Amino acid sequence: MRNSKKNLNIGILGFGHMGEAIFRLLKKIPNLSFNICSLGIKKITGAVCVESIRELVEKSNPLFLCIKPQEFYSLNRNDFPEKTTDKIIISIMAGVCIKNIKKITGQEKIVRTMPNLPLQVGEGVIGWHANKKIFKRSELKEIETLLLFFGKKLFVKKENAIDSLTAISGSGPAYVFLFAEALIRSAVYFGFTKEQSQQIVLQTIKGSLAYIDSQEKNFNLEKLIAKIKSKKGTTEAALNEIGVKAFYDKWLKATSAAGKRANELSSYEIK
Ligand SMILES: NC(=O)c1ccc[n+]([C@@H]2O[C@H](COP(=O)([O-])OP(=O)(O)OC[C@H]3O[C@@H](n4cnc5c(N)ncnc54)[C@H](OP(=O)(O)O)[C@@H]3O)[C@@H](O)[C@H]2O)c1
């Protein structure tokens, strides 16, 4: 689509953190126009702001659903126009299943995605699921091309794999921030200023990722750890204190709890 001559009218419902990021990222594609509907927003440079969801859906294809789940559940079938065969809805809402999106929007062609926070800088992980049988090949290609602008995309065959992804990459940035915060606190404890501590830790994380990127595709993190860890050395002292096996077990439990919660949320059914 980067070189596509086709004019897509992208719709965005909800212009908060994610809706705005999606607009900013997709604006880079030539030949796209944008319709946006968000509470209290009347003007956005480069987009047409429409007053109602009905008008937004009628004018746009595909339509990104970027409102919060609770905001979505406060809407009903009457807020949306009649079903149109080719209308594509791409939801980024966490924990809202396709069945419920169908019920409220009345549309058939639903794509459920699970992005994460780094989407806002074009470096997200975005898992997506759709019943491919009901889409034209060209439509699937268009969807994939759009998703590429958000970071790394991953198609999942089963809808409930979106819940597993929520537990790993959806919540993932918070896990990474937690680890960084723990290391920053240690640095402060050792006497570095808060600013120095943040710089040391963030550059260590950035540098470590760059190092991983420089490795073969099938890199092995345990081998990389072994490279740093020498017998009776400092890293070994730290890892012994952490207890690596217990650490892995703890993370398995933590992500399982997140997955279970994601599944509970997605299982909610509108009566
Ligand atoms: N943020 C993340 O990192 C992240 C990650 C993965 C998935 N998501 C999903 O992305 C979605 C959006 O999250 P967000 O963080 O961007 O939320 P947000 O900043 O609160 O954005 C939602 C926007 O939608 C507007 N809105 C609410 N009801 C509306 C309606 N009926 N019609 C038109 N506009 C309406 C809100 O306006 P007001 O502010 O005036 O109410 C707000 O501007 C959520 O479903 C979330 O699950 C977010």
The ligand as an ORCA input file, in Angstrom:
! r2SCAN-3c Opt
* xyz 0 1
  N      -2.744      2.630     25.843
  C      -2.182      1.463     25.586
  O      -0.999      1.235     25.824
  C      -2.991      0.360     24.939
  C      -2.370     -0.864     24.614
  C      -3.151     -1.859     23.994
  C      -4.474     -1.633     23.704
  N      -5.027     -0.427     24.039
  C      -6.441     -0.210     23.748
  O      -6.561      0.981     23.012
  C      -7.808      1.583     23.294
  C      -7.610      3.064     23.504
  O      -6.729      3.273     24.584
  P      -6.141      4.721     24.883
  O      -5.085      4.542     25.892
  O      -5.827      5.410     23.583
  O      -7.448      5.412     25.551
  P      -7.792      6.952     25.658
  O      -6.537      7.768     25.627
  O      -8.728      7.112     26.809
  O      -8.574      7.248     24.311
  C      -9.932      6.998     24.098
  C     -10.511      8.220     23.389
  O     -11.820      7.898     22.918
  C     -12.672      9.012     23.225
  N     -14.057      8.509     23.319
  C     -14.648      7.864     24.357
  N     -15.931      7.515     24.048
  C     -16.149      7.959     22.806
  C     -17.277      7.929     21.940
  N     -18.424      7.358     22.305
  N     -17.163      8.489     20.729
  C     -16.020      9.071     20.340
  N     -14.898      9.138     21.118
  C     -14.967      8.591     22.332
  C     -12.147      9.535     24.535
  O     -12.577     10.859     24.745
  P     -12.564     11.444     26.260
  O     -11.142     11.426     26.695
  O     -13.107     12.830     26.084
  O     -13.435     10.550     27.072
  C     -10.633      9.451     24.297
  O     -10.145     10.564     23.591
  C      -8.388      0.860     24.501
  O      -9.479      0.047     24.097
  C      -7.269      0.001     25.013
  O      -7.732     -1.249     25.509
  C      -4.325      0.556     24.645
*
